[in-house]
Amino acid sequence: MSDLNQIIINVKKEINLINNIKELNIFKVKYLGKKGYISSQFLLLKKLTKQEKIENSTIINNIKKQIKTLIKQHKNKLESNNIKFQVLNKKIDITLPGRYFKMGSQHPITMVIYDIENFFIKLGFKITESQEIEDVYHNFDALNISENHPSRTEQDTFWLNKKNLLRTQTSNMQIRMMKILNPPIRILTSGKVYRNDYDNRHTPMFHQIEGLLIDNNINFLELKAILSLFLKYFFDEKLKIRFRPSYFPFTEPSLEVDIMGTNNKWIEVLGAGMVHPNVLGNININLLNYSGCAFGIGVERLAMLRYNINDIRLFFENDIRFLKQFK
């Protein structure tokens, strides 16, 4: 035990000669490892009496704690010296130009979606989300789309099985929201939709924004006013707008909206109408008290017009040269 009491003096001398973390770890194993000096001293206690074991184990544990403290202090000292060395030896050429970090930007489709949503939020619309994998009832049946409608064929729709498909429009949101919300309802949803079509004006996947307004005495004039305000906000206050009759199974009466292009030709931009009584009846909304209007906006169509893009496929080819133009 007299040797153990002197071990701290030897440890201090030895540890002061260590100049790096690797050597310090070797030193730590030598004294505190499973086969180290301290462990060997505990093994010697087996030969002692009970009272001697208690006394000597206390001494050994104190020495062990002191060695741990010395190792920790020396490690902090080595790490601090290492940081100082790196700082002092790090040379900076102040004549070099600064580093340029390229900033990313939002995708043009995302920018258009946010812009549209911000407009309708100011009119009191709440943003909602709806699922992309849909069943026949919410995508077709509840929207008054007959069983023999062409959109139900495999030429137009991506069917997963006989009951489920990739939604063909965001109108499925109308049914799901009307089932869980009580009038008045004022909601807007955006998302991907899927149709079996592909050319410079169509892609199998594209984005739509659907708006739904259900309240007392909603009429056609209010629908036209909302759409006029939106299009003039999105494009230009002096924009020429044309409303013309159309047909959609889930609205009656229905309309399509055209705007005057730069080539003095009318361009279709969105469809809308008063929610069909059959659709409201499917959700058990009282037709005597409530009426509603809905509109669907093709995001890519508006983005192409805003940014003068003539091929919709450019949005999805991930060409950095194209995407970096949008800030």
Backbone hydrogen bonds, N-H to C=O, Kabsch-Sander energy under -0.5 kcal/mol:
donor,donor_aa,acceptor,acceptor_aa,energy
5,N,1,M,-2.1
6,Q,2,S,-0.7
6,Q,3,D,-0.6
7,I,4,L,-1.2
9,I,6,Q,-0.5
10,N,6,Q,-1.4
11,V,7,I,-2.8
12,K,8,I,-2.5
13,K,9,I,-1.8
14,E,10,N,-2.5
15,I,11,V,-3.0
16,N,12,K,-1.5
17,L,14,E,-1.0
18,I,15,I,-1.3
24,L,20,N,-1.7
25,N,21,I,-2.2
26,I,22,K,-1.7
27,F,23,E,-2.2
28,K,24,L,-2.3
29,V,25,N,-2.1
30,K,26,I,-2.0
31,Y,27,F,-1.6
32,L,28,K,-3.4
33,G,29,V,-1.5
36,G,33,G,-1.8
37,Y,30,K,-2.0
38,I,31,Y,-2.1
40,S,36,G,-1.8
41,Q,37,Y,-1.6
42,F,38,I,-1.7
43,L,39,S,-1.6
44,L,40,S,-1.1
45,L,42,F,-0.9
46,K,43,L,-1.3
47,K,44,L,-1.3
48,L,45,L,-1.7
53,K,49,T,-2.5
54,I,50,K,-1.9
55,E,51,Q,-2.1
56,N,52,E,-2.8
57,S,53,K,-2.5
58,T,54,I,-1.5
59,I,55,E,-1.6
60,I,56,N,-2.6
61,N,57,S,-2.4
62,N,58,T,-1.9
63,I,59,I,-2.2
64,K,60,I,-2.5
65,K,61,N,-2.3
66,Q,62,N,-2.1
67,I,63,I,-2.3
68,K,64,K,-2.3
69,T,65,K,-2.2
70,L,66,Q,-2.4
71,I,67,I,-2.5
72,K,68,K,-2.4
73,Q,69,T,-2.4
74,H,70,L,-2.3
75,K,71,I,-2.2
76,N,72,K,-2.2
77,K,73,Q,-1.9
78,L,74,H,-2.4
79,E,75,K,-2.6
80,S,76,N,-2.2
81,N,77,K,-2.3
82,N,78,L,-2.1
83,I,79,E,-2.0
84,K,80,S,-2.3
85,F,81,N,-2.2
86,Q,82,N,-2.1
87,V,83,I,-2.4
88,L,84,K,-2.6
89,N,85,F,-1.7
90,K,86,Q,-0.6
90,K,87,V,-0.8
91,K,89,N,-0.8
94,I,92,I,-1.1
96,L,93,D,-1.6
101,F,99,R,-0.6
102,K,100,Y,-0.6
111,M,107,H,-2.4
112,V,108,P,-2.1
113,I,109,I,-2.4
114,Y,110,T,-2.5
115,D,111,M,-2.0
116,I,112,V,-2.5
117,E,113,I,-2.7
118,N,114,Y,-2.5
119,F,115,D,-1.5
120,F,116,I,-2.0
121,I,117,E,-2.3
122,K,118,N,-1.2
123,L,119,F,-0.5
123,L,120,F,-0.6
124,G,121,I,-1.7
125,F,120,F,-2.3
126,K,186,R,-2.2
128,T,188,L,-2.7
134,E,132,E,-0.7
134,E,165,L,-2.8
136,V,163,K,-1.7
139,N,135,D,-1.9
140,F,136,V,-2.5
141,D,136,V,-1.7
142,A,137,Y,-3.4
143,L,140,F,-0.9
144,N,141,D,-1.7
145,I,140,F,-2.1
146,S,144,N,-0.7
149,H,146,S,-1.6
152,R,149,H,-1.9
153,T,150,P,-1.7
156,D,153,T,-1.4
157,T,153,T,-2.3
159,W,157,T,-1.0
160,L,164,N,-2.3
161,N,164,N,-1.8
165,L,134,E,-2.7
166,L,158,F,-2.3
167,R,132,E,-3.1
167,R,165,L,-0.6
172,N,169,Q,-1.0
173,M,170,T,-1.8
174,Q,171,S,-1.1
175,I,171,S,-0.9
176,R,172,N,-1.8
177,M,173,M,-2.7
178,M,174,Q,-2.2
179,K,175,I,-1.5
180,I,176,R,-0.8
180,I,177,M,-0.6
181,L,177,M,-2.0
185,I,214,I,-2.6
187,I,212,L,-2.1
188,L,126,K,-2.6
189,T,210,E,-2.5
190,S,128,T,-0.7
191,G,208,Q,-1.8
193,V,206,F,-3.0
194,Y,167,R,-2.6
195,R,204,P,-2.0
196,N,156,D,-2.1
197,D,195,R,-2.1
199,D,202,H,-2.8
202,H,199,D,-0.6
206,F,193,V,-2.1
208,Q,191,G,-2.4
209,I,297,I,-2.2
210,E,189,T,-3.0
211,G,295,F,-2.7
212,L,187,I,-2.5
213,L,293,C,-2.6
214,I,185,I,-2.8
215,D,291,S,-2.4
218,I,215,D,-0.8
223,L,219,N,-1.5
224,K,220,F,-2.3
225,A,221,L,-2.2
226,I,222,E,-2.4
227,L,223,L,-2.2
228,S,224,K,-2.3
229,L,225,A,-2.5
230,F,226,I,-2.2
231,L,227,L,-2.5
232,K,228,S,-2.1
233,Y,229,L,-1.9
234,F,230,F,-2.8
235,F,231,L,-2.5
236,D,231,L,-0.6
239,L,236,D,-1.9
242,R,258,D,-2.8
244,R,256,E,-2.2
246,S,254,S,-1.6
248,F,251,T,-0.6
251,T,248,F,-1.4
252,E,274,M,-3.0
254,S,246,S,-0.6
255,L,272,A,-2.9
256,E,244,R,-2.5
257,V,270,L,-2.7
258,D,242,R,-2.9
259,I,267,I,-2.5
260,M,240,K,-1.8
261,G,259,I,-0.6
261,G,265,K,-3.0
264,N,261,G,-1.7
267,I,259,I,-2.7
269,V,257,V,-3.0
270,L,257,V,-1.1
271,G,296,G,-1.7
272,A,255,L,-2.7
273,G,294,A,-2.0
274,M,253,P,-2.1
275,V,292,G,-2.2
276,H,250,F,-2.5
279,V,276,H,-0.8
280,L,276,H,-1.9
281,G,277,P,-2.5
282,N,278,N,-1.8
283,I,279,V,-0.8
283,I,280,L,-0.7
284,N,281,G,-1.1
285,I,280,L,-2.5
289,N,286,N,-0.7
290,Y,286,N,-2.1
291,S,215,D,-2.3
293,C,213,L,-2.2
294,A,273,G,-2.7
295,F,211,G,-1.8
296,G,271,G,-3.0
297,I,209,I,-2.9
298,G,269,V,-0.8
299,V,207,H,-1.8
299,V,297,I,-0.8
300,E,207,H,-0.6
302,L,298,G,-1.8
303,A,299,V,-2.6
304,M,300,E,-2.7
305,L,301,R,-1.7
306,R,302,L,-2.7
307,Y,303,A,-2.5
308,N,304,M,-0.5
309,I,304,M,-2.2
312,I,200,N,-2.6
314,L,311,D,-1.5
315,F,312,I,-1.5
316,F,313,R,-1.2
317,E,314,L,-0.6
320,I,318,N,-0.8
322,F,319,D,-1.0
323,L,319,D,-2.4
324,K,320,I,-2.6
325,Q,322,F,-1.2
326,F,323,L,-1.7
327,K,325,Q,-0.5
